[in-house]
Amino acid sequence: MSSLTDQARPTLSYFTWAFIVTGLGLLLGAWLGWQTTGTVSGMLGVFFICTVLAVLEISLSFDNAIVNANKLKDMTPVWQRRFLTWGILIAVFGMRIVFPLLIVVIAAGVGPWQAIVLASSRPEEYARIMAEAHIPIAAFGGTFLMMVALTYFFDAEKDVHWLRWLESRVAAASQIRGIEVGVVLLLVLVFSKLLPAAESSVFLSSALYGLITFLAVEVIGGLLDKSDETMSAAAKGGVGAFLYLEVLDASFSFDGVIGAFALSQNLFVIAIGLGIGAMYVRSMTIMLVERGTLQQYRYLEHGAFYAILILSVIMFLQSLVHIPEVLTGLGGAALIGVSLWSSIRWNRENPDAELSEA
């Protein structure tokens, strides 16, 4: 695969592999529907569910692609390729297949093979176990994503503000050491108090694990990258950035994987649908990096991080009430759309500044 710094290609060419995987995935979904139901209506039903799941995953992952692109633009071509090959395998097979199986293995106290048998022969029981694990998943993923978003806004060096009246004050407050951690812990305590005692302790402990994971990734990533820089100055954004992006992708995937069980209880149908969506996220990431979109549209990244912040709060709220995943995806896409529109308007009003930045 060529470096992401190569000359930009026609738009559709970025999605070649995504189109191929879509075709193969939908054919596999139709075959699976025929094998499990033996009817044309059943086959079309599974085909439709795979399509809806792919669209759901894409809508939930616009912001994921933008954050990935922000990190990838600073990585060397070698690490870019590693993330877009190894990373996509981890994203598709690890988070969409292995992760749900691990939840059942831990929650039900069965072996991996028994979990696979359970998923294939008793999908309703498998879905029930996944639903019961929703609170710790929401707490862990919500905390991690909230730290990602707040770390972006609580940055004293951040000088480009979309909502200036808010972001300038938040950036100034970043001089208070560890303020983003304090904000997250405060929200975790508030939500834990709203839950029954048994669920409250699970929520609190899972949220703390999410916070510890974020801090550990930051520390380990910094140490690994510093070690790489000692060996080679070209290793900027290497192991640490790769590790950060993998955990970030996992946190984004929690909501989609759990929400997918509302549409299907078949693990393999879910894996097909979400896997198709993950390929489009990969394609969008490559296009954003090659075309320098984040530099051309100055507020696009802001919209993505606002979407991440809202997603993290929604994950917390889902421990109390059910919020449809469609609303979550549409909300994130709307924020990114508004930030894109604001960027285009700024470019038109400041053509000289746009040319000097280019």
N, C-alpha and C positions, 0 to 999 in steps of 0.2 A: 504494500500500500504506500502511495506517495505521501510525502510530508504535507501537513496541513498548511504549510506556508507557500505551497505551490500556487500558481496563478488560478484564480477563481474559475470554476466551471459553470456551465449552464445550470440553472436551478434544479431541473428535474434529474440531472445526472447525480446529484447528491443523494437522491432517494432510490437509486437503482437496486441496491441490496434490500432496502425496506420493501420495495415493490415485490421483489422475488420472494422474500420471506412471507409477505402477505399472501401471495398466491399459494405457496406451499402450505402455509398454516391454515388457510381457509379450506383447502382441499383435504388436509388431514382432519380438520374439524368436521367436515361433511362426512368423511369416511367413518370417523368415530361415532357420529350421530346415527349413521346407518347400522353400524355394528351393535350399538347399544339399544336401538329401538326397532330396527328392521322395517321402518316406514319412511316414506318420503317426507312426511310432515315432521317427523322426529329429526331427520337429517337436516332439513331446512331450519328447524328450530335451533339446533346446535350451531349451524353455520351463522345464524343471526346473532346468537349470544357471543360467539367469537368476535364478530364484527363490532358489536356494542362494547365489549371489553377492551378491544384495541382502541376505539375512539375515547373511551373513558380514561385509559392509561395515557394517551396523548394529551388530553385536556388537563390531566392532573400534573403533567410533567413538562409543560412549557417552561416553567420557572427552573426546573431541574436542568434543562438543556442550557439555559442562559448562564446559570452558575457554573456548570461544567465548562462552558466556553470561556468564562472569566478565568478559571484556573488553567485551562489547557493552553491559553495564549502565552503563558509564561513558562510552559514546559518545553523541553527539548523535543525534536521530532521523534526520538527513540521512545520517550515516555508517553508522547501523544499516541503513538501506534500501540504501545502496550496497553494503555487505558482503553482504546477503542477496539482492541481485539480481546485481550484477557478480561478487561472490564465488562464488556458486553456479555461474555460467557458467564461471568459471575452474576451479572444482573439478571439474565434470562433464566439460567439454570439454578443459580444459588438462591436468589430472592423469590423467584416465582415457583420453584419446585422444592428445593431443599429446605428453605425457611419454613413453609407451612408444615412440612413433614416433621421438622425438628420441634415445632410447637406441640404437635400431637405426641411425639415421643416423650417430651418432658411432662406435658399435662396429663397424659393417660398412663405414663409409666410403662410404655411398651417399647419393643425394639424397632429399629428402622424398617425392617422387612414387614413387621406386623402393621406398622403405620401405613405402608404402601398398600397392603392387603385391605386395611380398613378404608383407605381412600377409594379403592376400586370396587369393593364389595358392599360397603356400608357408608356411602357418601353423606347421608343425613347425619350419622353419628360423627363423622369427621367434621362436618360443618358446625355441629353443636360445640365440639371441643374448641374449634377455632373461634367461635363467637364468645365462648367463656374466657378466652385469653385476650379479649379485646382491651380490657382496662390496662393491664401491664404494657401491652404494645402501644396503646395511645399515649400513656405516660412517658414511656421511654422515647418513642419517636417524636412526640410533641416537644419534649424538653430539648432533645438534640437539635431539632430544627429551629426552635426558639433561640437557642444560643447562636446558631449560624446567622440568623437574621439580625439579632441585637448586636453581635460582634461587628457586623457590617456598618450599622448606624452609629454605634458608640465608638467612633474612630476620630481622634483629634486631627488626623491628617486628611480627612475627607473634606474636600473643598468644593465639590459639585453637589448641589442640593436640588432636589425636585420640589418638595414641599419645604421651602426655605425656612418659613416661620417655625416649623417643627424640627427639621433635621439639623439646623444650625445650633439650636439649643441642646439637642441630644448629643451632637458632636462635642460641644463645649463641656457637657456633663461627663464626658469620657475621661476627663482628668481625675475623676474620682475612681481610684483603682478598684477593679472588680465590680463596678456598678451593674454590669449586665448580669453577672452571676446573682447579685442580690435581687434584681428584678425577677429573674426566673424563679428563684427560691421562694420569693413572696407569692407569686402566682401559684406555684406548686402547693404551698401551704393553704392558700385560699380554696383551691379546688379539692384538696384532700379533705378539708373540713366539711365540704358539701356532700361527701359520699358517706355511706354507712361505714361503721367501724372496721369491718373485715375488709371491705373494698378500699377504704382509706389507707390502710397500712400497705396494701399491695400497690396502690397508686403512688404513694410516697416513696417506697423503696425502689420501684421501677423508674420513677423520675430521677432519683438520685443516681441510679446506674446510668441513665441517659446523660446526666451532667458529667459524671466521672468519665464516661466514654468520650465525650467531646473534649474534655480537658486532656485526657490521655492521648487522644489522636493528635491534638495540637502539640503536646510536649514531645511525643515519640516522633511525629513528623518533622518537627524542628530539629531534633537531634539527628535523625537519619539524613535530612537534607544538608545539615551542617557537615556531617561526615562525608557526604557525597561531594560537597564543595571543596573539602580539603583534598580529596583525591582528584577532582576535576572541576574547573571553574564552569564548565558547560553543563553541570548537573543540576542547574537551577530548576526547582519544581519537580524533583524526581520522586523518590520513594514516598516522602511525606505527603506530597500533593496527591499521589496515586491512592494512598491509604485514606486520606481525607475524602476524596471523591467517592470511594467505594462505600464508606460508612454513610456518607450523605445520600447516595443513591438508595442504600438500604432503608434509611429513614423515610425517604420519599415513597418507597415501595410499600411500607406498612399499610398506609391508608387504602391504596389500590387493591392489595391482596385481600385484606379483610372485607372491603366493600364488594369485591367480586363474588363473594359467597352469597350475596343477596340476589345475584343473577343466575348462578349455577353452583351446585354442590360437587361438581365433578372437577377434581384437582387438575386433570389433564386438559380439560376444556379451558379452565382458568389460565393454565400455563401457556396455552396456544394464544389466547386473546391478549394477555398482558405481554407475552413475548413479542408479538407483532408490534404492539405499542412501543416497547423498549427499543426496537430497531429504528422507529421514526425519531425517537429522542436522540439516538446516536447520529442519525443523518442530520437532524437540525443542529446538533452540536458542531459537527464538522463544517456545515455551511456558515454558522455564526463566526467561527474562528477564521476560516479562509477569507471571508468577505469583510472581516473587521467590523461587523455590525455593531458591536458594543461601543466602538469608537465613533461610528457614524451617528448613532442615536444615543445621546448622552444620558437619557433618563430610563432607557430600557432595563438596565441592570437594577435601578431603583425599584421599578415595578416588580421585577422578579423577587427581590428581597422582601418587599411588602407582601407579596403573595405567599412567600414562605412563612412570614410572621403570622399572617391570617390563618394559614393551614395549620400551624402549630397550635394556635388558640382553638381552632375547630377540633383538632384531635383531643385537646383537653375537654372541650365541651361534649364530645361524643362519649365520654365516660359518664355523662349525666343524661343526655338525650341523643336520639338518633338524628343525624343530619345527613341527608342524601348526598352521595358522592358526586352526583351530577351538579349540584349547587356548588360544591367545593371546587370542582374543575372549572365551571363557568365563571366563578368569582375570580379565580387566579388568572384565567385567560382574559377577563375583562380588565383587570388591573394592568396586565402587560400591554393590552391594546391601548389603554388610556396613556400609559407611559410612552408608548411608541408615537402616538398622536402628538403628545407634548414635545417629544424630541423633534419631530418633523416641523412643528410650528416654530420651535426655537431656531432650527437650522434656517428656516425661511426669514426669520427676523434678524438673524445674525450671520449673514453669508460670509462676511469677512473673517469672523472668528472661526467658522467652519473650514474655510480655506487654509487658514494659518495652522489649525490643528492637523489637517490632512498633510 
